């Protein structure tokens, strides 16, 4: 984990859950990252990809998501 740094904008503290298949309407077991501020970048229903990194994961962004993230960074 690299922590805070130049060009990084903290969105807040997320709630992260392992959501088990068959519980609370989960069709497959997956990880939920719940943070309203993420929906300013990744809209409801959009898909992206995730990769592992030391100490956590990263979310890769598609072109439209990158535009929204960069606009958020300007504010």
Buried (B, 14 or more C-beta within 10 A) or exposed (E): EEEEEEEEEEBEEEEEEEBEEEEEEEEEEEEEEEEEEBEBBBEEEEEEEEEEEEEEEEEEBEEEBEEBBEEEEEE
